[in-house]
Amino acid sequence: MSVTDEQIQALVATAKPYSLALLHWGPERAMDGADAIELEHQRRMVSLRADGVIAVLCPVGSGTIAGVAIMTVPADEAEKIMAGDPCVQAGMMRCEVHSCHGFPGDTLPA
């Protein structure tokens, strides 16, 4: 499919600001009690998704990256939210937040 300049410009005009949170596994990933802490992390992330703070939640099956979240709040707020994550506080994960833009209505295929 060939995309025209006009189609690109029309799409770009719909872009909205979001934040991209990248969760990396940290040095305490296998600490005593890690399973319980990770369950609380999962509960919190799913709650943030249910509340609309996280628009897209993607756990990652990697030895280095734990997950990715597209958040609907500005980057400074996303950093504060993620700093309160149980896995981040325990050193099991570290979080990197970046400002980004996305296109409302984009979805993951079913």
C-alpha positions in Angstrom: 0.0 0.0 0.0 1.3 3.4 -0.9 0.8 6.2 1.6 0.5 9.7 0.5 1.9 12.8 2.1 -1.6 13.9 2.9 -2.4 10.7 4.7 0.7 11.1 6.8 -0.2 14.7 7.6 -3.7 13.7 8.6 -2.5 11.0 10.9 0.2 13.3 12.5 -2.5 15.9 13.2 -4.3 13.4 15.5 -1.2 12.6 17.6 -1.6 13.0 21.4 1.0 13.1 24.1 1.6 9.9 26.2 4.4 8.5 28.2 6.3 5.3 27.6 7.4 3.4 30.6 10.1 0.7 30.1 10.6 -1.6 33.0 14.0 -3.4 33.2 14.8 -6.2 35.5 17.0 -5.1 38.3 19.6 -6.8 40.5 17.1 -7.9 43.1 14.9 -9.8 40.7 15.4 -13.1 42.5 15.4 -11.7 46.1 13.7 -13.5 48.9 9.9 -12.8 48.7 10.2 -11.7 45.0 7.1 -13.7 44.0 4.8 -11.9 46.5 6.3 -8.5 45.5 5.8 -9.2 41.8 2.2 -10.2 42.4 1.6 -6.8 44.1 3.3 -5.1 41.1 1.0 -7.0 38.7 -2.1 -6.0 40.8 -1.0 -2.4 40.8 -0.3 -2.3 37.0 -3.7 -4.0 36.2 -5.4 -1.4 38.5 -3.6 1.5 36.7 -4.8 0.0 33.4 -8.4 -0.3 34.8 -8.3 3.3 35.9 -7.1 4.5 32.4 -3.7 5.6 33.6 -2.1 2.8 31.5 -3.6 2.6 28.0 -1.5 -0.4 26.8 0.2 -2.9 29.1 2.7 -5.3 27.7 4.6 -7.7 29.9 7.8 -8.9 28.2 9.3 -12.3 28.4 12.9 -11.3 28.4 15.8 -11.6 30.7 16.4 -7.9 30.6 13.1 -6.1 29.9 10.2 -6.8 32.3 7.5 -4.8 30.5 6.3 -1.8 28.6 3.4 0.5 29.4 1.9 3.3 27.4 0.6 5.8 30.0 -1.9 8.5 29.5 -0.2 10.9 31.9 2.7 13.3 31.4 6.2 11.8 31.8 6.9 13.6 35.2 3.7 12.1 36.6 4.4 8.7 35.1 7.9 8.8 36.8 6.3 9.5 40.2 3.7 6.7 39.7 6.3 4.2 38.6 8.6 5.2 41.5 5.9 3.9 43.8 5.8 0.5 42.2 6.6 -2.4 44.6 9.1 -4.0 42.3 10.9 -0.7 41.6 11.0 0.1 45.3 12.5 -3.4 46.0 15.2 -3.0 43.3 13.6 -5.9 41.4 13.0 -3.6 38.5 14.0 -0.1 37.3 11.8 2.1 35.3 12.8 4.5 32.4 10.1 6.9 31.3 10.0 8.8 28.0 7.5 11.3 26.5 6.0 10.0 23.3 3.1 10.6 21.0 0.5 8.1 19.9 -2.6 8.0 17.7 -5.9 7.7 19.7 -7.9 4.7 18.5 -4.8 2.5 17.7 -5.4 -0.9 19.2 -3.7 -4.3 19.4 -5.2 -6.9 17.1 -7.5 -9.4 18.9 
